[in-house]
Amino acid sequence: MYLNKIGPDAAHRLNLIPTDNTHLNYNGSIVFGRLVADLIRFKYTNETRGVFKGDPVLSQQLHNGTAAF
């Protein structure tokens, strides 16, 4: 859903190679790592308290569907 919101141009900026939709570059790894961490934190709030380092700015960008990089 996030990639649909930011559109193909912004989504391809997260690729290791612009035409490769399989491998992520450094920024893509940050974005998808944060997406996974936020989903885990949301689902397991009590169990994960203090486990993940937060990034409120990036989390808000992802939640709003705005391109982070």
C-alpha positions as protocol buffer text, in pm:
chain_id: "A"
residue {
  index: 1
  type: MET
  ca { x: 0 y: 0 z: 0 }
}
residue {
  index: 2
  type: TYR
  ca { x: 284 y: 243 z: 82 }
}
residue {
  index: 3
  type: LEU
  ca { x: 439 y: 200 z: -262 }
}
residue {
  index: 4
  type: ASN
  ca { x: 103 y: 264 z: -427 }
}
residue {
  index: 5
  type: LYS
  ca { x: 66 y: 587 z: -229 }
}
residue {
  index: 6
  type: ILE
  ca { x: 410 y: 724 z: -315 }
}
residue {
  index: 7
  type: GLY
  ca { x: 384 y: 628 z: -682 }
}
residue {
  index: 8
  type: PRO
  ca { x: 621 y: 448 z: -919 }
}
residue {
  index: 9
  type: ASP
  ca { x: 884 y: 722 z: -950 }
}
residue {
  index: 10
  type: ALA
  ca { x: 939 y: 748 z: -574 }
}
residue {
  index: 11
  type: ALA
  ca { x: 913 y: 370 z: -533 }
}
residue {
  index: 12
  type: HIS
  ca { x: 1185 y: 311 z: -793 }
}
residue {
  index: 13
  type: ARG
  ca { x: 1419 y: 540 z: -599 }
}
residue {
  index: 14
  type: LEU
  ca { x: 1424 y: 264 z: -333 }
}
residue {
  index: 15
  type: ASN
  ca { x: 1551 y: 2 z: -581 }
}
residue {
  index: 16
  type: LEU
  ca { x: 1914 y: -101 z: -597 }
}
residue {
  index: 17
  type: ILE
  ca { x: 1888 y: -65 z: -975 }
}
residue {
  index: 18
  type: PRO
  ca { x: 1596 y: 148 z: -1103 }
}
residue {
  index: 19
  type: THR
  ca { x: 1449 y: -133 z: -1315 }
}
residue {
  index: 20
  type: ASP
  ca { x: 1496 y: -405 z: -1049 }
}
residue {
  index: 21
  type: ASN
  ca { x: 1185 y: -426 z: -831 }
}
residue {
  index: 22
  type: THR
  ca { x: 1336 y: -704 z: -618 }
}
residue {
  index: 23
  type: HIS
  ca { x: 1647 y: -562 z: -449 }
}
residue {
  index: 24
  type: LEU
  ca { x: 1657 y: -256 z: -226 }
}
residue {
  index: 25
  type: ASN
  ca { x: 1921 y: 13 z: -201 }
}
residue {
  index: 26
  type: TYR
  ca { x: 2029 y: 157 z: 135 }
}
residue {
  index: 27
  type: ASN
  ca { x: 1731 y: 393 z: 160 }
}
residue {
  index: 28
  type: GLY
  ca { x: 1492 y: 117 z: 58 }
}
residue {
  index: 29
  type: SER
  ca { x: 1629 y: -102 z: 336 }
}
residue {
  index: 30
  type: ILE
  ca { x: 1566 y: 175 z: 587 }
}
residue {
  index: 31
  type: VAL
  ca { x: 1210 y: 228 z: 464 }
}
residue {
  index: 32
  type: PHE
  ca { x: 1111 y: -138 z: 462 }
}
residue {
  index: 33
  type: GLY
  ca { x: 1292 y: -209 z: 789 }
}
residue {
  index: 34
  type: ARG
  ca { x: 1094 y: 72 z: 953 }
}
residue {
  index: 35
  type: LEU
  ca { x: 770 y: -55 z: 800 }
}
residue {
  index: 36
  type: VAL
  ca { x: 829 y: -400 z: 948 }
}
residue {
  index: 37
  type: ALA
  ca { x: 940 y: -261 z: 1285 }
}
residue {
  index: 38
  type: ASP
  ca { x: 632 y: -37 z: 1306 }
}
residue {
  index: 39
  type: LEU
  ca { x: 399 y: -324 z: 1218 }
}
residue {
  index: 40
  type: ILE
  ca { x: 556 y: -544 z: 1487 }
}
residue {
  index: 41
  type: ARG
  ca { x: 543 y: -261 z: 1742 }
}
residue {
  index: 42
  type: PHE
  ca { x: 175 y: -201 z: 1662 }
}
residue {
  index: 43
  type: LYS
  ca { x: 79 y: -568 z: 1685 }
}
residue {
  index: 44
  type: TYR
  ca { x: 288 y: -648 z: 1995 }
}
residue {
  index: 45
  type: THR
  ca { x: 291 y: -317 z: 2182 }
}
residue {
  index: 46
  type: ASN
  ca { x: 357 y: -453 z: 2530 }
}
residue {
  index: 47
  type: GLU
  ca { x: 602 y: -723 z: 2425 }
}
residue {
  index: 48
  type: THR
  ca { x: 821 y: -491 z: 2217 }
}
residue {
  index: 49
  type: ARG
  ca { x: 838 y: -190 z: 2448 }
}
residue {
  index: 50
  type: GLY
  ca { x: 1200 y: -74 z: 2449 }
}
residue {
  index: 51
  type: VAL
  ca { x: 1309 y: -327 z: 2187 }
}
residue {
  index: 52
  type: PHE
  ca { x: 1296 y: -110 z: 1874 }
}
residue {
  index: 53
  type: LYS
  ca { x: 1460 y: 226 z: 1838 }
}
residue {
  index: 54
  type: GLY
  ca { x: 1196 y: 469 z: 1719 }
}
residue {
  index: 55
  type: ASP
  ca { x: 1210 y: 704 z: 1422 }
}
residue {
  index: 56
  type: PRO
  ca { x: 894 y: 913 z: 1462 }
}
residue {
  index: 57
  type: VAL
  ca { x: 957 y: 1127 z: 1153 }
}
residue {
  index: 58
  type: LEU
  ca { x: 1004 y: 830 z: 920 }
}
residue {
  index: 59
  type: SER
  ca { x: 716 y: 641 z: 1082 }
}
residue {
  index: 60
  type: GLN
  ca { x: 486 y: 940 z: 1024 }
}
residue {
  index: 61
  type: GLN
  ca { x: 595 y: 970 z: 660 }
}
residue {
  index: 62
  type: LEU
  ca { x: 523 y: 602 z: 606 }
}
residue {
  index: 63
  type: HIS
  ca { x: 187 y: 628 z: 781 }
}
residue {
  index: 64
  type: ASN
  ca { x: 91 y: 931 z: 570 }
}
residue {
  index: 65
  type: GLY
  ca { x: 209 y: 771 z: 249 }
}
residue {
  index: 66
  type: THR
  ca { x: 464 y: 1039 z: 168 }
}
residue {
  index: 67
  type: ALA
  ca { x: 795 y: 956 z: 5 }
}
residue {
  index: 68
  type: ALA
  ca { x: 1071 y: 943 z: 265 }
}
residue {
  index: 69
  type: PHE
  ca { x: 1364 y: 958 z: 21 }
}
